[in-house]
């Protein structure tokens, strides 16, 4: 992702400290406490360690919202897993499940990537801190996985994952993933299919982020959804497409603010290229967007 978007390399220790500092400045104290705690666990003797300790002492009386901001070792296991009719699989789920409360960080950008997760219940947002802003890259729901590149590449996380509500996850490491592969073929095959799809879709979304302007990015979002089938679409017409998505969804996939996304969609509505209804959008001619995106790529 960094090579595609030409992101400048940042040392993981410095980047993690900066994420904590940004949360502190935004007065998001539980998240700041989590990040500074992880920073000291990973880099106890680096140049910013004393400042991180000072921040944690200050945050001691502020970050008190339930369990939020805890380090990974303090997370409690979830209760009984959802009933799935498979006793052995249920025992595995119970052993490796984890629970998180609303706004609790699951992992932070620049943390080492050594786990990935399957969502059993709840919603998770994937966010990226750029400058002083936090951009939502995706919203994930039940049965989706995230952090999957940890199994393939143990480089630092390129984004943060935050629980949007009460969330129950199945946590995988390299070791228990191998156990799952050996002992639970039904679940492991499902995970492998999801993993392959997610990697493909992540690469496709990265292409959208490289496009030069907001109009083209949003046009490419519709192309990406049509290609990958992420959103349910009606292909009964040769060129017309109906997507069950919201304006917020488009903003997430395009990596744009909600205000900017609304402005572009309003422009497309006035051009009669897009019609917006409650919980769905209709693109009148998907080939029109295909030609637009192709022309903008050719000018780069």
PyMOL commands that set and color helices and strands:
alter all, ss='L'
color gray80, all
select helices_A, chain A and resi 2-5+12-25+29-42+49-59+72-74+87-96+149-152+174-183+185-209+214-228+247-254+258-270+286-298
alter helices_A, ss='H'
color red, helices_A
select strands_A, chain A and resi 97-100+105-107+116-121+124-130+133-140+145-146+160-163+167-172+233-234+241-243+274-277+280-283
alter strands_A, ss='S'
color yellow, strands_A
deselect
rebuild
show_as cartoon
